């Protein structure tokens, strides 16, 4: 799992942090969950469709449900920001999943936990990680900050 862009020491630290969080038990927001979560510490690809160049970055997930996932990161994300996750879990084909940020909370030492809810999924049989155009238009229609970034980039 060293391909998540972390050194072995950083990866061990993140995994230890996940274990400590899991040992704390359910937090105050857990009663709002409709779907149960399972512990799921796994490296995944994440796309930032509102960023220049639409980069793909590695993340380390914390837990997963049928409706969303949580991951740890050093980057701050804002509520309602759209992200795309690429994964190969138990499906026969890889999937791209359009997701919306539900929360981003600081844990410690510039590490944040981000919660996503799944919005839509499409198969990615050739593992190309090409985001469907209709998703991008949906992101820009529903995400005020993404529109502002796009307009600022067009003015330059």
GUVO-367120 format. One record per atom (N, C-alpha, C, O): residue number from 1; residue in one letter; atom name; x, y, z. Coordinates in steps of 0.1 Angstrom, whole numbers. Layout:
BEGIN
{r NUM; A; CA; {X; Y; Z}};
...
//
This chain:
BEGIN
{r 1; X; N; {8; -12; 0}};
{r 1; X; CA; {0; 0; 0}};
{r 1; X; C; {9; 13; 0}};
{r 1; X; O; {3; 23; 3}};
{r 2; X; N; {21; 12; -3}};
{r 2; X; CA; {30; 24; -3}};
{r 2; X; C; {27; 33; -14}};
{r 2; X; O; {32; 44; -14}};
{r 3; X; N; {19; 29; -24}};
{r 3; X; CA; {16; 37; -35}};
{r 3; X; C; {6; 48; -33}};
{r 3; X; O; {2; 55; -42}};
{r 4; X; N; {2; 51; -20}};
{r 4; X; CA; {-7; 61; -17}};
{r 4; X; C; {0; 75; -16}};
{r 4; X; O; {-6; 85; -12}};
{r 5; X; N; {13; 75; -19}};
{r 5; X; CA; {20; 88; -19}};
{r 5; X; C; {25; 91; -5}};
{r 5; X; O; {30; 102; -3}};
{r 6; X; N; {25; 82; 4}};
{r 6; X; CA; {30; 84; 17}};
{r 6; X; C; {42; 75; 20}};
{r 6; X; O; {43; 64; 14}};
{r 7; X; N; {52; 80; 28}};
{r 7; X; CA; {63; 72; 32}};
{r 7; X; C; {58; 61; 41}};
{r 7; X; O; {46; 61; 45}};
{r 8; X; N; {66; 51; 43}};
{r 8; X; CA; {61; 40; 52}};
{r 8; X; C; {58; 45; 66}};
{r 8; X; O; {49; 40; 72}};
{r 9; X; N; {66; 55; 70}};
{r 9; X; CA; {64; 60; 84}};
{r 9; X; C; {50; 68; 84}};
{r 9; X; O; {42; 67; 93}};
{r 10; X; N; {48; 76; 73}};
{r 10; X; CA; {35; 83; 73}};
{r 10; X; C; {23; 74; 71}};
{r 10; X; O; {13; 76; 78}};
{r 11; X; N; {25; 63; 63}};
{r 11; X; CA; {14; 54; 62}};
{r 11; X; C; {11; 47; 75}};
{r 11; X; O; {-1; 45; 79}};
{r 12; X; N; {21; 43; 82}};
{r 12; X; CA; {20; 36; 95}};
{r 12; X; C; {12; 46; 105}};
{r 12; X; O; {4; 42; 113}};
{r 13; X; N; {16; 59; 104}};
{r 13; X; CA; {10; 69; 113}};
{r 13; X; C; {-5; 70; 110}};
{r 13; X; O; {-14; 70; 119}};
{r 14; X; N; {-8; 71; 97}};
{r 14; X; CA; {-23; 72; 92}};
{r 14; X; C; {-30; 60; 97}};
{r 14; X; O; {-42; 61; 101}};
{r 15; X; N; {-25; 48; 95}};
{r 15; X; CA; {-32; 36; 99}};
{r 15; X; C; {-34; 35; 114}};
{r 15; X; O; {-44; 30; 118}};
{r 16; X; N; {-24; 40; 121}};
{r 16; X; CA; {-25; 40; 136}};
{r 16; X; C; {-36; 50; 140}};
{r 16; X; O; {-44; 48; 149}};
{r 17; X; N; {-37; 61; 133}};
{r 17; X; CA; {-47; 71; 135}};
{r 17; X; C; {-61; 65; 132}};
{r 17; X; O; {-71; 68; 140}};
{r 18; X; N; {-62; 58; 121}};
{r 18; X; CA; {-75; 52; 118}};
{r 18; X; C; {-79; 42; 129}};
{r 18; X; O; {-91; 42; 133}};
{r 19; X; N; {-69; 34; 134}};
{r 19; X; CA; {-72; 24; 144}};
{r 19; X; C; {-77; 31; 157}};
{r 19; X; O; {-86; 27; 164}};
{r 20; X; N; {-71; 43; 161}};
{r 20; X; CA; {-75; 50; 173}};
{r 20; X; C; {-89; 56; 171}};
{r 20; X; O; {-97; 56; 180}};
{r 21; X; N; {-92; 61; 159}};
{r 21; X; CA; {-105; 66; 156}};
{r 21; X; C; {-116; 55; 157}};
{r 21; X; O; {-127; 57; 163}};
{r 22; X; N; {-113; 44; 152}};
{r 22; X; CA; {-122; 33; 152}};
{r 22; X; C; {-124; 28; 166}};
{r 22; X; O; {-135; 24; 170}};
{r 23; X; N; {-114; 29; 175}};
{r 23; X; CA; {-115; 24; 189}};
{r 23; X; C; {-124; 33; 197}};
{r 23; X; O; {-129; 30; 208}};
{r 24; X; N; {-125; 46; 193}};
{r 24; X; CA; {-133; 56; 200}};
{r 24; X; C; {-148; 52; 200}};
{r 24; X; O; {-156; 57; 208}};
{r 25; X; N; {-152; 45; 190}};
{r 25; X; CA; {-167; 42; 189}};
{r 25; X; C; {-174; 52; 182}};
{r 25; X; O; {-168; 62; 177}};
{r 26; X; N; {-187; 51; 180}};
{r 26; X; CA; {-195; 60; 173}};
{r 26; X; C; {-195; 75; 178}};
{r 26; X; O; {-195; 77; 190}};
{r 27; X; N; {-194; 84; 169}};
{r 27; X; CA; {-194; 98; 173}};
{r 27; X; C; {-208; 104; 173}};
{r 27; X; O; {-218; 96; 171}};
{r 28; X; N; {-210; 116; 177}};
{r 28; X; CA; {-223; 122; 178}};
{r 28; X; C; {-231; 122; 165}};
{r 28; X; O; {-244; 122; 166}};
{r 29; X; N; {-225; 122; 153}};
{r 29; X; CA; {-232; 122; 141}};
{r 29; X; C; {-236; 109; 136}};
{r 29; X; O; {-243; 107; 126}};
{r 30; X; N; {-231; 98; 143}};
{r 30; X; CA; {-234; 85; 138}};
{r 30; X; C; {-248; 81; 138}};
{r 30; X; O; {-252; 72; 130}};
{r 31; X; N; {-256; 87; 147}};
{r 31; X; CA; {-271; 83; 147}};
{r 31; X; C; {-278; 88; 135}};
{r 31; X; O; {-289; 84; 132}};
{r 32; X; N; {-272; 97; 127}};
{r 32; X; CA; {-278; 102; 115}};
{r 32; X; C; {-276; 93; 103}};
{r 32; X; O; {-283; 94; 93}};
{r 33; X; N; {-267; 84; 104}};
{r 33; X; CA; {-264; 75; 93}};
{r 33; X; C; {-276; 65; 90}};
{r 33; X; O; {-281; 60; 100}};
{r 34; X; N; {-279; 64; 78}};
{r 34; X; CA; {-289; 55; 74}};
{r 34; X; C; {-284; 41; 71}};
{r 34; X; O; {-290; 31; 74}};
{r 35; X; N; {-272; 41; 66}};
{r 35; X; CA; {-265; 28; 62}};
{r 35; X; C; {-253; 26; 71}};
{r 35; X; O; {-246; 35; 74}};
{r 36; X; N; {-252; 14; 76}};
{r 36; X; CA; {-241; 11; 85}};
{r 36; X; C; {-227; 11; 77}};
{r 36; X; O; {-227; 8; 65}};
{r 37; X; N; {-217; 15; 84}};
{r 37; X; CA; {-203; 16; 78}};
{r 37; X; C; {-195; 4; 83}};
{r 37; X; O; {-197; -1; 94}};
{r 38; X; N; {-186; 0; 74}};
{r 38; X; CA; {-176; -10; 78}};
{r 38; X; C; {-162; -4; 77}};
{r 38; X; O; {-160; 5; 69}};
{r 39; X; N; {-153; -9; 86}};
{r 39; X; CA; {-140; -4; 85}};
{r 39; X; C; {-134; -9; 72}};
{r 39; X; O; {-135; -20; 68}};
{r 40; X; N; {-127; 1; 65}};
{r 40; X; CA; {-122; -2; 52}};
{r 40; X; C; {-110; 7; 49}};
{r 40; X; O; {-112; 18; 43}};
{r 41; X; N; {-99; 3; 53}};
{r 41; X; CA; {-86; 11; 51}};
{r 41; X; C; {-80; 6; 38}};
{r 41; X; O; {-73; -5; 38}};
{r 42; X; N; {-81; 14; 28}};
{r 42; X; CA; {-77; 9; 14}};
{r 42; X; C; {-73; 21; 6}};
{r 42; X; O; {-79; 31; 6}};
{r 43; X; N; {-62; 20; -2}};
{r 43; X; CA; {-58; 31; -10}};
{r 43; X; C; {-67; 32; -23}};
{r 43; X; O; {-71; 22; -29}};
{r 44; X; N; {-72; 44; -26}};
{r 44; X; CA; {-81; 46; -37}};
{r 44; X; C; {-76; 58; -45}};
{r 44; X; O; {-68; 66; -40}};
{r 45; X; N; {-81; 60; -57}};
{r 45; X; CA; {-78; 72; -65}};
{r 45; X; C; {-90; 81; -63}};
{r 45; X; O; {-101; 77; -63}};
{r 46; X; N; {-86; 94; -62}};
{r 46; X; CA; {-96; 105; -61}};
{r 46; X; C; {-93; 115; -71}};
{r 46; X; O; {-82; 120; -72}};
{r 47; X; N; {-104; 120; -78}};
{r 47; X; CA; {-102; 131; -88}};
{r 47; X; C; {-108; 144; -82}};
{r 47; X; O; {-119; 143; -76}};
{r 48; X; N; {-101; 155; -85}};
{r 48; X; CA; {-106; 168; -81}};
{r 48; X; C; {-111; 175; -93}};
{r 48; X; O; {-103; 183; -99}};
{r 49; X; N; {-123; 173; -98}};
{r 49; X; CA; {-128; 179; -110}};
{r 49; X; C; {-129; 194; -111}};
{r 49; X; O; {-130; 200; -121}};
{r 50; X; N; {-128; 201; -99}};
{r 50; X; CA; {-129; 215; -99}};
{r 50; X; C; {-115; 222; -99}};
{r 50; X; O; {-114; 234; -99}};
{r 51; X; N; {-104; 213; -99}};
{r 51; X; CA; {-91; 219; -98}};
{r 51; X; C; {-85; 219; -112}};
{r 51; X; O; {-88; 211; -121}};
{r 52; X; N; {-76; 229; -115}};
{r 52; X; CA; {-69; 229; -128}};
{r 52; X; C; {-62; 216; -132}};
{r 52; X; O; {-55; 211; -123}};
{r 53; X; N; {-65; 212; -143}};
{r 53; X; CA; {-59; 199; -148}};
{r 53; X; C; {-66; 187; -143}};
{r 53; X; O; {-63; 175; -147}};
{r 54; X; N; {-76; 189; -135}};
{r 54; X; CA; {-84; 178; -129}};
{r 54; X; C; {-75; 166; -125}};
{r 54; X; O; {-76; 155; -130}};
{r 55; X; N; {-67; 169; -115}};
{r 55; X; CA; {-57; 158; -111}};
{r 55; X; C; {-63; 146; -103}};
{r 55; X; O; {-74; 147; -97}};
{r 56; X; N; {-57; 135; -105}};
{r 56; X; CA; {-60; 123; -97}};
{r 56; X; C; {-50; 122; -86}};
{r 56; X; O; {-38; 123; -88}};
{r 57; X; N; {-54; 120; -74}};
{r 57; X; CA; {-46; 118; -62}};
{r 57; X; C; {-49; 105; -55}};
{r 57; X; O; {-60; 100; -56}};
{r 58; X; N; {-40; 100; -47}};
{r 58; X; CA; {-42; 88; -39}};
{r 58; X; C; {-48; 93; -25}};
{r 58; X; O; {-44; 103; -20}};
{r 59; X; N; {-57; 85; -20}};
{r 59; X; CA; {-62; 87; -7}};
{r 59; X; C; {-62; 73; 1}};
{r 59; X; O; {-61; 63; -6}};
{r 60; X; N; {-63; 74; 14}};
{r 60; X; CA; {-64; 62; 22}};
{r 60; X; C; {-78; 62; 28}};
{r 60; X; O; {-81; 71; 37}};
{r 61; X; N; {-87; 53; 25}};
{r 61; X; CA; {-100; 53; 30}};
{r 61; X; C; {-100; 49; 45}};
{r 61; X; O; {-91; 42; 49}};
{r 62; X; N; {-110; 53; 52}};
{r 62; X; CA; {-112; 49; 66}};
{r 62; X; C; {-124; 39; 67}};
{r 62; X; O; {-122; 28; 74}};
{r 63; X; N; {-135; 42; 62}};
{r 63; X; CA; {-146; 33; 62}};
{r 63; X; C; {-155; 35; 50}};
{r 63; X; O; {-153; 44; 42}};
{r 64; X; N; {-165; 26; 48}};
{r 64; X; CA; {-173; 25; 36}};
{r 64; X; C; {-186; 20; 39}};
{r 64; X; O; {-188; 12; 48}};
{r 65; X; N; {-196; 25; 32}};
{r 65; X; CA; {-210; 20; 33}};
{r 65; X; C; {-215; 20; 19}};
{r 65; X; O; {-208; 24; 9}};
{r 66; X; N; {-227; 15; 17}};
{r 66; X; CA; {-233; 15; 3}};
{r 66; X; C; {-236; 29; -1}};
{r 66; X; O; {-238; 31; -13}};
{r 67; X; N; {-237; 39; 8}};
{r 67; X; CA; {-240; 52; 4}};
{r 67; X; C; {-229; 62; 4}};
{r 67; X; O; {-230; 74; 0}};
{r 68; X; N; {-217; 58; 9}};
{r 68; X; CA; {-206; 67; 9}};
{r 68; X; C; {-193; 61; 15}};
{r 68; X; O; {-192; 49; 18}};
{r 69; X; N; {-183; 70; 17}};
{r 69; X; CA; {-170; 66; 23}};
{r 69; X; C; {-164; 77; 30}};
{r 69; X; O; {-167; 89; 27}};
{r 70; X; N; {-155; 74; 39}};
{r 70; X; CA; {-147; 84; 46}};
{r 70; X; C; {-132; 81; 43}};
{r 70; X; O; {-128; 69; 42}};
{r 71; X; N; {-124; 92; 43}};
{r 71; X; CA; {-110; 90; 40}};
{r 71; X; C; {-102; 101; 48}};
{r 71; X; O; {-108; 111; 52}};
{r 72; X; N; {-89; 98; 49}};
{r 72; X; CA; {-80; 108; 56}};
{r 72; X; C; {-72; 115; 45}};
{r 72; X; O; {-68; 109; 35}};
{r 73; X; N; {-69; 127; 47}};
{r 73; X; CA; {-62; 135; 38}};
{r 73; X; C; {-55; 147; 45}};
{r 73; X; O; {-58; 150; 56}};
{r 74; X; N; {-45; 153; 38}};
{r 74; X; CA; {-39; 165; 43}};
{r 74; X; C; {-45; 177; 36}};
{r 74; X; O; {-41; 189; 40}};
{r 75; X; N; {-55; 176; 27}};
{r 75; X; CA; {-61; 187; 20}};
{r 75; X; C; {-75; 189; 26}};
{r 75; X; O; {-82; 180; 30}};
{r 76; X; N; {-78; 202; 27}};
{r 76; X; CA; {-92; 206; 31}};
{r 76; X; C; {-101; 206; 20}};
{r 76; X; O; {-98; 210; 9}};
{r 77; X; N; {-113; 200; 22}};
{r 77; X; CA; {-124; 200; 12}};
{r 77; X; C; {-136; 207; 18}};
{r 77; X; O; {-137; 208; 30}};
{r 78; X; N; {-144; 213; 9}};
{r 78; X; CA; {-156; 220; 14}};
{r 78; X; C; {-169; 212; 12}};
{r 78; X; O; {-170; 204; 3}};
{r 79; X; N; {-178; 214; 21}};
{r 79; X; CA; {-191; 207; 21}};
{r 79; X; C; {-198; 210; 7}};
{r 79; X; O; {-198; 221; 2}};
{r 80; X; N; {-203; 200; 1}};
{r 80; X; CA; {-210; 200; -12}};
{r 80; X; C; {-200; 200; -24}};
{r 80; X; O; {-205; 201; -35}};
{r 81; X; N; {-187; 200; -21}};
{r 81; X; CA; {-177; 199; -32}};
{r 81; X; C; {-179; 185; -38}};
{r 81; X; O; {-181; 175; -31}};
{r 82; X; N; {-178; 184; -51}};
{r 82; X; CA; {-179; 171; -58}};
{r 82; X; C; {-165; 165; -61}};
{r 82; X; O; {-156; 172; -65}};
{r 83; X; N; {-163; 152; -59}};
{r 83; X; CA; {-151; 145; -61}};
{r 83; X; C; {-155; 132; -69}};
{r 83; X; O; {-166; 128; -68}};
{r 84; X; N; {-145; 126; -76}};
{r 84; X; CA; {-148; 114; -82}};
{r 84; X; C; {-138; 103; -77}};
{r 84; X; O; {-126; 106; -76}};
{r 85; X; N; {-143; 92; -73}};
{r 85; X; CA; {-135; 81; -68}};
{r 85; X; C; {-134; 70; -78}};
{r 85; X; O; {-144; 67; -84}};
{r 86; X; N; {-122; 65; -80}};
{r 86; X; CA; {-120; 54; -89}};
{r 86; X; C; {-116; 42; -81}};
{r 86; X; O; {-107; 42; -73}};
{r 87; X; N; {-124; 31; -82}};
{r 87; X; CA; {-120; 19; -74}};
{r 87; X; C; {-124; 6; -81}};
{r 87; X; O; {-132; 5; -90}};
{r 88; X; N; {-117; -5; -76}};
{r 88; X; CA; {-120; -18; -80}};
{r 88; X; C; {-122; -26; -67}};
{r 88; X; O; {-112; -31; -61}};
{r 89; X; N; {-134; -27; -62}};
{r 89; X; CA; {-136; -34; -50}};
{r 89; X; C; {-141; -49; -53}};
{r 89; X; O; {-133; -57; -57}};
{r 90; X; N; {-154; -51; -51}};
{r 90; X; CA; {-159; -65; -54}};
{r 90; X; C; {-166; -66; -68}};
{r 90; X; O; {-171; -76; -71}};
{r 91; X; N; {-166; -55; -75}};
{r 91; X; CA; {-172; -55; -88}};
{r 91; X; C; {-163; -62; -98}};
{r 91; X; O; {-151; -63; -96}};
{r 92; X; N; {-169; -67; -109}};
{r 92; X; CA; {-161; -73; -119}};
{r 92; X; C; {-154; -63; -128}};
{r 92; X; O; {-143; -66; -133}};
{r 93; X; N; {-159; -51; -128}};
{r 93; X; CA; {-153; -40; -135}};
{r 93; X; C; {-150; -28; -126}};
{r 93; X; O; {-158; -26; -117}};
{r 94; X; N; {-139; -21; -129}};
{r 94; X; CA; {-137; -9; -121}};
{r 94; X; C; {-148; 1; -122}};
{r 94; X; O; {-155; 2; -132}};
{r 95; X; N; {-150; 9; -112}};
{r 95; X; CA; {-161; 19; -112}};
{r 95; X; C; {-155; 33; -110}};
{r 95; X; O; {-145; 35; -103}};
{r 96; X; N; {-162; 43; -116}};
{r 96; X; CA; {-160; 57; -113}};
{r 96; X; C; {-172; 61; -105}};
{r 96; X; O; {-184; 58; -109}};
{r 97; X; N; {-170; 68; -94}};
{r 97; X; CA; {-182; 72; -85}};
{r 97; X; C; {-181; 87; -83}};
{r 97; X; O; {-172; 92; -77}};
{r 98; X; N; {-192; 94; -87}};
{r 98; X; CA; {-193; 108; -84}};
{r 98; X; C; {-198; 109; -70}};
{r 98; X; O; {-207; 102; -66}};
{r 99; X; N; {-191; 117; -62}};
{r 99; X; CA; {-194; 118; -48}};
{r 99; X; C; {-195; 133; -44}};
{r 99; X; O; {-189; 142; -50}};
{r 100; X; N; {-202; 135; -33}};
{r 100; X; CA; {-203; 149; -27}};
{r 100; X; C; {-198; 149; -13}};
{r 100; X; O; {-201; 140; -5}};
{r 101; X; N; {-190; 159; -9}};
{r 101; X; CA; {-185; 160; 4}};
{r 101; X; C; {-196; 164; 14}};
{r 101; X; O; {-203; 174; 12}};
{r 102; X; N; {-197; 156; 25}};
{r 102; X; CA; {-207; 158; 35}};
{r 102; X; C; {-201; 166; 47}};
{r 102; X; O; {-207; 174; 53}};
{r 103; X; N; {-188; 162; 50}};
{r 103; X; CA; {-181; 169; 61}};
{r 103; X; C; {-166; 168; 58}};
{r 103; X; O; {-161; 159; 51}};
{r 104; X; N; {-159; 177; 65}};
{r 104; X; CA; {-144; 177; 65}};
{r 104; X; C; {-140; 182; 79}};
{r 104; X; O; {-143; 194; 82}};
{r 105; X; N; {-134; 174; 87}};
{r 105; X; CA; {-131; 178; 100}};
{r 105; X; C; {-116; 175; 103}};
{r 105; X; O; {-110; 166; 98}};
{r 106; X; N; {-110; 185; 110}};
{r 106; X; CA; {-96; 184; 114}};
{r 106; X; C; {-94; 173; 125}};
{r 106; X; O; {-102; 173; 135}};
{r 107; X; N; {-84; 164; 123}};
{r 107; X; CA; {-81; 154; 133}};
{r 107; X; C; {-69; 158; 141}};
{r 107; X; O; {-70; 160; 153}};
{r 108; X; N; {-58; 159; 135}};
{r 108; X; CA; {-46; 163; 141}};
{r 108; X; C; {-35; 166; 131}};
{r 108; X; O; {-35; 160; 120}};
{r 109; X; N; {-25; 174; 135}};
{r 109; X; CA; {-13; 176; 126}};
{r 109; X; C; {-16; 178; 111}};
{r 109; X; O; {-10; 171; 103}};
{r 110; X; N; {-26; 186; 108}};
{r 110; X; CA; {-29; 189; 94}};
{r 110; X; C; {-35; 177; 87}};
{r 110; X; O; {-33; 175; 75}};
{r 111; X; N; {-41; 168; 94}};
{r 111; X; CA; {-48; 156; 88}};
{r 111; X; C; {-63; 158; 90}};
{r 111; X; O; {-68; 162; 101}};
{r 112; X; N; {-70; 156; 80}};
{r 112; X; CA; {-85; 158; 80}};
{r 112; X; C; {-92; 145; 76}};
{r 112; X; O; {-87; 137; 69}};
{r 113; X; N; {-104; 143; 82}};
{r 113; X; CA; {-112; 132; 78}};
{r 113; X; C; {-123; 138; 69}};
{r 113; X; O; {-129; 148; 73}};
{r 114; X; N; {-126; 132; 58}};
{r 114; X; CA; {-136; 137; 48}};
{r 114; X; C; {-146; 126; 47}};
{r 114; X; O; {-143; 115; 44}};
{r 115; X; N; {-159; 130; 47}};
{r 115; X; CA; {-170; 121; 45}};
{r 115; X; C; {-176; 124; 32}};
{r 115; X; O; {-180; 135; 29}};
{r 116; X; N; {-178; 114; 23}};
{r 116; X; CA; {-185; 115; 10}};
{r 116; X; C; {-198; 107; 10}};
{r 116; X; O; {-199; 97; 16}};
{r 117; X; N; {-207; 113; 2}};
{r 117; X; CA; {-219; 105; -1}};
{r 117; X; C; {-218; 102; -16}};
{r 117; X; O; {-215; 111; -24}};
{r 118; X; N; {-222; 90; -20}};
{r 118; X; CA; {-222; 87; -34}};
{r 118; X; C; {-234; 93; -42}};
{r 118; X; O; {-245; 92; -37}};
{r 119; X; N; {-231; 98; -53}};
{r 119; X; CA; {-242; 105; -61}};
{r 119; X; C; {-245; 96; -73}};
{r 119; X; O; {-257; 94; -76}};
{r 120; X; N; {-235; 91; -81}};
{r 120; X; CA; {-237; 83; -93}};
{r 120; X; C; {-225; 75; -95}};
{r 120; X; O; {-214; 78; -90}};
{r 121; X; N; {-227; 64; -102}};
{r 121; X; CA; {-216; 55; -106}};
{r 121; X; C; {-217; 50; -120}};
{r 121; X; O; {-227; 48; -126}};
{r 122; X; N; {-205; 49; -126}};
{r 122; X; CA; {-204; 43; -140}};
{r 122; X; C; {-193; 34; -141}};
{r 122; X; O; {-182; 36; -134}};
{r 123; X; N; {-194; 24; -149}};
{r 123; X; CA; {-183; 14; -151}};
{r 123; X; C; {-172; 20; -158}};
{r 123; X; O; {-174; 29; -167}};
{r 124; X; N; {-160; 15; -156}};
{r 124; X; CA; {-148; 20; -162}};
{r 124; X; C; {-140; 8; -166}};
{r 124; X; O; {-129; 5; -161}};
{r 125; X; N; {-145; 0; -176}};
{r 125; X; CA; {-139; -13; -179}};
{r 125; X; C; {-125; -13; -185}};
{r 125; X; O; {-117; -22; -183}};
{r 126; X; N; {-121; -2; -191}};
{r 126; X; CA; {-108; 0; -197}};
{r 126; X; C; {-98; 7; -187}};
{r 126; X; O; {-87; 9; -190}};
{r 127; X; N; {-103; 10; -175}};
{r 127; X; CA; {-95; 17; -165}};
{r 127; X; C; {-89; 30; -170}};
{r 127; X; O; {-77; 33; -167}};
{r 128; X; N; {-96; 37; -178}};
{r 128; X; CA; {-92; 50; -183}};
{r 128; X; C; {-93; 62; -174}};
{r 128; X; O; {-87; 72; -175}};
{r 129; X; N; {-102; 60; -164}};
{r 129; X; CA; {-105; 71; -155}};
{r 129; X; C; {-109; 84; -162}};
{r 129; X; O; {-105; 95; -158}};
{r 130; X; N; {-117; 83; -172}};
{r 130; X; CA; {-123; 95; -179}};
{r 130; X; C; {-136; 98; -172}};
{r 130; X; O; {-145; 90; -172}};
{r 131; X; N; {-137; 110; -167}};
{r 131; X; CA; {-149; 115; -161}};
{r 131; X; C; {-160; 118; -171}};
{r 131; X; O; {-157; 125; -180}};
{r 132; X; N; {-172; 112; -170}};
{r 132; X; CA; {-182; 115; -180}};
{r 132; X; C; {-185; 130; -180}};
{r 132; X; O; {-186; 137; -170}};
{r 133; X; N; {-187; 135; -192}};
{r 133; X; CA; {-189; 150; -194}};
{r 133; X; C; {-202; 154; -187}};
{r 133; X; O; {-202; 165; -182}};
{r 134; X; N; {-212; 146; -187}};
{r 134; X; CA; {-224; 150; -180}};
{r 134; X; C; {-222; 152; -165}};
{r 134; X; O; {-229; 159; -158}};
{r 135; X; N; {-212; 145; -159}};
{r 135; X; CA; {-209; 147; -145}};
{r 135; X; C; {-203; 160; -143}};
{r 135; X; O; {-206; 167; -133}};
{r 136; X; N; {-193; 164; -152}};
{r 136; X; CA; {-187; 177; -151}};
{r 136; X; C; {-197; 188; -151}};
{r 136; X; O; {-196; 198; -144}};
{r 137; X; N; {-206; 187; -161}};
{r 137; X; CA; {-216; 198; -162}};
{r 137; X; C; {-225; 198; -149}};
{r 137; X; O; {-229; 209; -145}};
{r 138; X; N; {-228; 186; -143}};
{r 138; X; CA; {-236; 186; -131}};
{r 138; X; C; {-228; 192; -119}};
{r 138; X; O; {-234; 200; -111}};
{r 139; X; N; {-215; 190; -119}};
{r 139; X; CA; {-207; 196; -108}};
{r 139; X; C; {-207; 211; -110}};
{r 139; X; O; {-209; 218; -100}};
{r 140; X; N; {-205; 216; -122}};
{r 140; X; CA; {-205; 231; -123}};
{r 140; X; C; {-218; 237; -121}};
{r 140; X; O; {-219; 249; -117}};
{r 141; X; N; {-229; 230; -124}};
{r 141; X; CA; {-242; 236; -122}};
{r 141; X; C; {-246; 236; -107}};
{r 141; X; O; {-252; 246; -103}};
{r 142; X; N; {-241; 226; -99}};
{r 142; X; CA; {-246; 225; -85}};
{r 142; X; C; {-235; 230; -75}};
{r 142; X; O; {-238; 231; -63}};
{r 143; X; N; {-223; 234; -80}};
{r 143; X; CA; {-213; 237; -71}};
{r 143; X; C; {-208; 252; -73}};
{r 143; X; O; {-201; 255; -83}};
{r 144; X; N; {-212; 261; -65}};
{r 144; X; CA; {-210; 275; -66}};
{r 144; X; C; {-195; 278; -67}};
{r 144; X; O; {-191; 286; -76}};
{r 145; X; N; {-187; 272; -58}};
{r 145; X; CA; {-173; 275; -58}};
{r 145; X; C; {-166; 270; -71}};
{r 145; X; O; {-157; 277; -76}};
{r 146; X; N; {-170; 259; -76}};
{r 146; X; CA; {-165; 254; -89}};
{r 146; X; C; {-168; 263; -100}};
{r 146; X; O; {-159; 266; -109}};
{r 147; X; N; {-180; 269; -100}};
{r 147; X; CA; {-183; 279; -111}};
{r 147; X; C; {-174; 291; -110}};
{r 147; X; O; {-170; 296; -120}};
{r 148; X; N; {-172; 296; -97}};
{r 148; X; CA; {-163; 307; -95}};
{r 148; X; C; {-149; 305; -100}};
{r 148; X; O; {-143; 313; -106}};
{r 149; X; N; {-144; 293; -97}};
{r 149; X; CA; {-130; 289; -102}};
{r 149; X; C; {-130; 289; -117}};
{r 149; X; O; {-120; 293; -123}};
{r 150; X; N; {-140; 283; -123}};
{r 150; X; CA; {-141; 283; -138}};
{r 150; X; C; {-141; 296; -144}};
{r 150; X; O; {-134; 299; -154}};
{r 151; X; N; {-149; 305; -138}};
{r 151; X; CA; {-150; 319; -144}};
{r 151; X; C; {-137; 327; -141}};
{r 151; X; O; {-133; 334; -150}};
{r 152; X; N; {-131; 325; -130}};
{r 152; X; CA; {-118; 332; -127}};
{r 152; X; C; {-107; 327; -137}};
{r 152; X; O; {-99; 335; -142}};
{r 153; X; N; {-107; 314; -140}};
{r 153; X; CA; {-98; 308; -150}};
{r 153; X; C; {-100; 313; -164}};
{r 153; X; O; {-91; 315; -172}};
{r 154; X; N; {-113; 315; -168}};
{r 154; X; CA; {-116; 320; -181}};
{r 154; X; C; {-112; 335; -183}};
{r 154; X; O; {-110; 339; -194}};
{r 155; X; N; {-112; 343; -172}};
{r 155; X; CA; {-109; 357; -172}};
{r 155; X; C; {-94; 359; -174}};
{r 155; X; O; {-90; 370; -178}};
{r 156; X; N; {-86; 349; -171}};
{r 156; X; CA; {-71; 351; -172}};
{r 156; X; C; {-66; 350; -186}};
{r 156; X; O; {-54; 352; -188}};
//
